[in-house]
Amino acid sequence: MTRLDSPTKGTAGGLDASAELSAAVECDGPRALLLEAREVPLGGVRGMEVYRALPQRDLPLVGAWCFLDRFGPQETTMRVEPHPHIGLQTVTWPLVGEVRHRDSVGSDVVVRRGALNLMTSGAGISHSEYSLGDGPTALDALQLWVALPETRRHGTPDFERHEALPTLRLDATTGADGEATVVMGSLGEAASPASAFTPIVGAEIRIPAGSRVRVPLRPEWEHAVLGLTGEVDVFDVVDESDGRLAASVDDRHLLYLGTRRSGVELSSSDDATVFLLGGEPFEDEIVMWWNFVGRSHEEIVEAREAWQARGDRFGRVVDHGDEWIPAPPLPAVRLTRRRRRV
């Protein structure tokens, strides 16, 4: 993690050496933390190149966003057999290629570029993901998880597909205007039709070559920018004047921006794309293990036992036989809530 702002020693933004390492920290203002996405080994039949930008050791959540993987760009054969989820929404945003999604509420769809595929687990759902065809194919996509609030996480499972998503023009201070596709939540005056249970934003932003565009943000929310293509310079917005360079972001980094920002400006010498994520700081700390998001060790243990028992809680994925992914063993220590440290 590279810190590019100037924290004050002893404050929430800059804990001194004597600070309690396990202490949770509230995000109380702007940040400029450049976080590297780490490669996650997914071998065997999955055999995919995956880079994980969330969670980070010191940053478990950005708003309600608790997980962010990018698989690709690559040539691969995806075979992810039925597996379970609790307490979250999966947000699948394809960049290249097609993937067949099947789940235990009866969905059987092909995931492709331009369409949002949103699965809400509630108390329990299971699904599978296969690339089309028998051999390797070009794949590149984001899969994100949104932690569900207390009011929704014990509810029924659901699946949505949205192909008509709103766009927002981003005014340029230099060059041509940019454009944002609002995948989840709201950005400026544009709001996605997808179901969201906390105040949130997820948007793909395109910056034309040689342009600098302004992105509106809600100051009470926290935000982050993930690089997708090209290299993008991110500038602070200070009133109506040009701000200083906060950081440059490429396709292997996430820039955490914190709160109290009315906007940022993005520029690139090439045609570039980023994904903006953010939202109201989440209502609680979470316990996250394997494919489960909960609030306690006991809740995770119960979900694991239910999946291993192959009972009714997670249902059966449509058009599958006995294929499934067993849960890994639990660690020898008690699972604890993930705490923010930046």
N, C-alpha and C positions, 0 to 999 in steps of 0.2 A: 504494500500500500504506500503510495506516495502522497504526502500532504502538500498542497500547493497554496493553501491560504496561510494565515498567520495567527494561530491560536494563542491565547493568553495562558501562561502557565498557571495551573491550578484551577482553571475553569473547565466547564463541561467539554469545551473544544480542545483542551490541552492538559490532560491529567499529568501531574508531576510524578516523579519516581516513587513517592511515598503513598500515592493514591492506591486504594483497594482495587486490585485488578478485576475482581468480580462485580464491582459496583456498576449498576446500570446508569446510563447517561441519557439525558433527554437532548434531542436536537433543538437547540435554542437560537439558531441563526444560520446564516449562509455558511456553506462549506465548499471546499474544492478538493475532494479526495479522489485521486486517480487509482482505481482498483483493477488489478489484472485478473482476467478470466482464466481460471486454471483448467488444464486438460484433465478430463475425467476418463479413466480407462474403462471402456465398456467392450470387453472382448467376447470371445466365443461366437455364438451365432449372431449376436448383436453387432459385434465388430465395427463400431461406429466411432468416428472422431467427434467428440463432444467437448465443448468449452463452457464452463459454469461460471457465471458472473455473480449470481446470488444463490445461496447466502454466502456472505463473507464472515470471517471469524469475528470481526468487530462490528459488522453491519448485517444483522439477520433479516431486516425488513426495510423496504422503502414504501411508505404508506402500508397498504395491505399486501404488496408484492413480496413474496417470501422465497421465490425460486425462479431462476432464469438460466436456461440452457440454450445453447445454439449447437445444433448438429449439422455440420457442414461448413462450407461447401465441400462435397465429396461425392465419389462414386461408391455406392455401398448397397447391400441388401439388408433392409430393415425387417427384422422379425421379432417384435416385442409381444410375447404371449400374454394372455390375460393376467392382469395384476390389479390390486385394489387401491382405493384412495378413500380417505375420510377428511372432513374439515377444510376442504379447499375447492377452488375452481381451477381446471386446467385450461389455459389459453394457448391454442395452437395457431401460429401465424406463419404459413409457408412462404418461403422466398423463391425456391426452385423445386420442381418435382411434385409428385403426387403420392399420397399415403392413404391407405384404407383404414378407416377408424370403425371399430365395432365395440359395442358396450352392452351392459346388462339392462339398459332401459329400452333396448330394441333398435338402437341406431346402427346403421350400416351405410357409411358415406365415404366418398373419396375427398380427402383434404387436398386443396390445390390453391395456388396463388390467387390472392385477392379476396379470399373467403375466410372469415373468422369462424373457428370451431371452438365452442365453449362448452365444457362439461362441468357441471356442478355436482360434487359428490354428496353433499349433505352428510348424513350419517354413514353412508357406504355405497360405493359403486365399483364396478370393475370394467376394464376395457383392454383392447389389444390394438396394436399398430403394425401394419405390414406395408412395405413398399410394393408398388404394382409390378407384376411380372416375376419371373423366376430368378433372374440374374441381377447383377449390380446395375444401379440407375443413379442419375444425378439427383442429389437431395441437399437441401439447405432450408432450415426452418428454425424458428424460435419456439420453444415451449416454456411457458411461464405458469407459475401457480399464484393464485390469490388466496390468502388466508380468509376464511369465512368468519364473520362476527358471531357472537354468542346467539343472536337472534335467528341465524340461518344454518349454523353448522350441524344441528341435530335434525334437520329437515329431510325431505325426500330428494332423491337424485334427479337430475335433469340433463338434457343436452339441447344445445341451440346451434344453428348455423346461420350466419349472416353474410350475404353476398353484396348487399347494398349498404356500404358504410359511408358516413359523411366525410367531407373534406373541408379543410380550412385554408384559405389563402394566407400566406405569411408574407407580410410586406417587407420589401427589400430596402435596405439603406444604400446598398450598392448592387448593381446588376439586376437580374430578373427575380421576380417573386418566387418564393418557395411554396411548398404545399405539404399539408399534414393530413394523413388519413387517420381518423379517430377510431381506433379499434375497440377500446373500452373506456367507459366514463365520458368525461367532457374536457374539451380544450377550447378556450375562448367561447364562441357562440355555437360550436358544433358539439353534438352529443351522440354517442353511439347508441343504437337500439338494443345492444346486448344487456342482459341482466347484471347489474352490479349492486352489491349489498353494503358497500362503504363508499364514501366519496373518493374517486380514483380517476386516473388518466393513464391510458396506454395509447401511444400514437406513433406511426411511422412518418418520419419527416424527410423530405427530399429537398436538397440544396443544389440549385443549378451551378455549374462551373463558373467561378469568378464572382459569385454572389455572396452577399451577407444579409441574412434575413433575421427578423425579430420574432421570437416565440414568446407568447404571453404565458405567465405562470401565476398561480394563486399563492400569495405570500404565506398564507397559513398552512399550506401543504409543503411536504418535502418532495424533491424530485431527483432524478438521475438520468443520464444520457448514455446509451450504449451505442458504440460505433458498429455500423453494419458494412458499409462500403466506403472507400476513400478515407481521407484524413480530414477531420473537421476541427477548426478552431472554435472554442467556446469563449465568448466574451461576457463579462458582467454588464448589466444594464444599470447605469447610474443616472437617475432622472431622465432627461432627454439627451444627455451627452454620451459620447462614446465611452464605453467602459474598458477596463484593462483585460488583458488576456487571462482567463482563468486556467485553461489547459487545452491541449490538443488531444483528440480522441481518435483511436483507430479501431479496427475490428476485433481487437483482443482486449479492449479496456472498457470499463464502466466509470463514468465520472459522476460522483455523488455531490449534489449541489446544496443539500440541506434545505432550510426553510428561509422565509423572509426575503424572497426574491419576487419582484413583479414581472421579471422576464429575463431572458438571455438572448444573445445574438450568436448565430452560427454562420460560419463562412468556410468555403472550401475552394481550392483552385481547380478541383475536378468535380464532376457530378458525384455527389455523395449522399449517403442515406444514414440516418440514425434512428434509434427507437427511444422515445421519451417515455419514462414511467414515473409515476408519482401518486400522491394522494394524501389525505389527512392521516397524520400519524396514527398507527393502529391502536385499538383500544386496550390491548393486552400483550404480554409476552407470550410466546408460543413454545410448545415442545414439538419438534419436528424430527421424525426418524423414518427412514426408508420412504414410503409413499404416504405417510400419515402426518397430519397436522392436528395437534390437540393442545391440551392445557396441563396435562399431568402424565406422569409415568404410568399410572394405573390405566389411564385411558388408552395409551398406546399398547400396553400389554393385552388389554381386552380386545382391541381391534386385531392384533396379530393372531391371537388365539381363535378368533372368529374366522379369519381367513384360512388358517391352517386346518380348521375343522370342516371347511368347505360347506358351511351351512347356508342359510337363506340371506344373511345380512348383506352380502355383496352380490347376490344373484348369479346368473350365468350369462356369459357373453354370447351374443347371438352368433349362430353358425360356427361354434367351436365345440370340439369334443372334450377330451380329458386334458388338453394342453393348459398349463398354468405355470406361473412363477411362484414357487414356495417362498415364504418370508425368510430372510436370513436370521441367524440367531441374534437375540438381544445382547447388547454389551453386558459385561460383568458389573457395571456400575449403574446407579440409578440415573435415568434420563432427567435432565433439568431444563428449565426454560432458557431460551437463548436471549442473551442480554446485549443491548447496544452498548458499545464502548467508544463511540465517536460522536 
